[in-house]
């Protein structure tokens, strides 16, 4: 997940609202990479989770107002859908990281594997099998 979030952070620099998305993906990457003191890690996880929820609400509100693709759409050709999925992946990862910090369970490991499979699998399926193209 850290690699996925690092890549996502790097491609946000040409986005018009990069100042929202770059910190979100960077924090998620750092949380997945390090095992610093528990207190600092918990604070960073909560910050990334809060920012992820804020940006998910922002993107959903933007989608509802503009009525371009629909809230439940997985059509990755649209920026709003890609941002919605990205913030959703960060939220899922941070929730799993917070749960993992308090207990160790196979369910948490399965959740992280499912998040990774979805995070890599959906774009792979969409851009290779469906031959989708990004609309700007």
C-alpha positions as CSV (number, residue, x, y, z in Angstrom):
1,X,0.0,0.0,0.0
2,X,2.9,2.4,0.7
3,X,4.1,2.1,-2.9
4,X,0.6,2.8,-4.2
5,X,0.2,5.8,-2.0
6,X,3.7,7.1,-2.9
7,X,2.8,6.8,-6.6
8,X,-0.5,8.5,-6.0
9,X,1.2,11.4,-4.2
10,X,3.7,11.9,-7.1
11,X,1.0,12.1,-9.8
12,X,-1.0,14.7,-7.8
13,X,1.5,17.4,-8.4
14,X,-0.1,18.3,-11.8
15,X,-3.6,18.4,-10.3
16,X,-5.3,21.8,-9.9
17,X,-6.1,21.0,-6.2
18,X,-2.9,19.1,-5.4
19,X,-2.6,20.8,-2.0
20,X,-5.5,18.5,-0.8
21,X,-4.5,15.2,-2.4
22,X,-0.7,15.4,-2.0
23,X,-0.7,15.5,1.8
24,X,-3.4,12.8,2.0
25,X,-1.4,10.3,0.0
26,X,1.9,11.3,1.5
27,X,0.5,10.8,5.1
28,X,-1.0,7.4,4.1
29,X,2.4,6.4,2.5
30,X,4.4,7.4,5.6
31,X,2.0,5.6,8.0
32,X,2.3,2.4,5.9
33,X,6.1,2.7,5.8
34,X,7.2,3.5,9.3
35,X,6.8,2.1,12.8
36,X,7.8,5.1,14.8
37,X,6.6,5.6,18.3
38,X,3.0,4.6,18.7
39,X,1.8,8.1,19.7
40,X,3.2,9.8,16.6
41,X,2.0,7.0,14.3
42,X,-1.5,7.2,15.9
43,X,-1.6,10.9,15.4
44,X,-0.6,10.6,11.8
45,X,-3.1,7.9,11.1
46,X,-5.9,9.9,12.6
47,X,-4.9,13.0,10.6
48,X,-4.7,10.9,7.4
49,X,-8.1,9.4,8.2
50,X,-9.7,12.8,8.9
51,X,-8.3,14.3,5.7
52,X,-9.4,11.2,3.8
53,X,-13.0,11.5,5.1
54,X,-13.0,15.3,4.4
55,X,-11.8,14.8,0.8
56,X,-14.3,11.9,0.2
57,X,-17.1,14.2,1.4
58,X,-15.8,17.0,-0.9
59,X,-15.6,14.7,-3.9
60,X,-19.0,13.2,-3.3
61,X,-20.6,16.7,-2.9
62,X,-18.9,17.8,-6.1
63,X,-20.2,14.7,-7.9
64,X,-23.7,15.3,-6.6
65,X,-23.7,19.0,-7.5
66,X,-22.3,18.5,-11.0
67,X,-24.2,15.3,-11.7
68,X,-21.5,14.1,-14.1
69,X,-21.1,10.4,-13.2
70,X,-23.1,9.3,-10.2
71,X,-22.0,8.6,-6.6
72,X,-21.6,4.8,-7.1
73,X,-19.8,5.0,-10.4
74,X,-16.5,3.1,-10.9
75,X,-15.8,4.7,-14.3
76,X,-12.2,5.7,-13.9
77,X,-12.2,8.0,-16.9
78,X,-13.6,10.7,-14.7
79,X,-11.4,12.6,-12.2
80,X,-14.1,12.7,-9.6
81,X,-14.3,8.9,-9.6
82,X,-10.5,8.4,-9.3
83,X,-10.4,10.9,-6.4
84,X,-13.3,9.2,-4.7
85,X,-11.7,5.8,-5.0
86,X,-8.3,7.2,-3.8
87,X,-9.7,8.8,-0.7
88,X,-11.7,5.6,0.0
89,X,-8.6,3.5,-0.2
90,X,-6.8,5.8,2.2
91,X,-9.8,5.7,4.6
92,X,-9.9,1.9,4.4
93,X,-6.1,1.6,4.9
94,X,-6.1,4.0,7.9
95,X,-9.0,2.2,9.6
96,X,-7.2,-1.1,9.2
97,X,-4.0,0.5,10.5
98,X,-5.8,1.9,13.6
99,X,-7.4,-1.5,14.3
100,X,-4.0,-3.3,13.8
101,X,-2.4,-1.0,16.3
102,X,-4.8,-2.1,19.0
103,X,-5.0,-5.8,18.1
104,X,-3.6,-8.4,15.8
105,X,-6.1,-10.4,13.8
106,X,-6.3,-12.4,10.6
107,X,-9.3,-10.2,9.7
108,X,-7.2,-7.1,9.6
109,X,-4.6,-8.9,7.4
110,X,-7.4,-10.0,5.1
111,X,-8.8,-6.5,4.9
112,X,-5.4,-5.0,4.0
113,X,-4.9,-7.7,1.3
114,X,-8.4,-6.9,0.0
115,X,-7.6,-3.2,-0.1
116,X,-4.4,-3.8,-2.0
117,X,-6.1,-6.1,-4.5
118,X,-8.9,-3.5,-5.1
119,X,-6.4,-0.6,-5.3
120,X,-4.3,-2.3,-7.9
121,X,-6.9,-4.5,-9.5
122,X,-9.5,-1.9,-10.5
123,X,-7.2,0.3,-12.5
124,X,-5.5,-2.7,-14.1
125,X,-8.9,-4.1,-15.1
126,X,-10.3,-0.8,-16.3
127,X,-7.3,0.4,-18.3
128,X,-6.2,-3.0,-19.8
129,X,-9.3,-5.1,-20.1
130,X,-11.9,-2.4,-20.6
131,X,-9.4,-0.2,-22.5
132,X,-10.6,2.9,-20.8
133,X,-9.0,6.3,-21.3
134,X,-8.7,9.2,-18.9
135,X,-10.9,12.3,-19.6
136,X,-9.5,15.6,-18.6
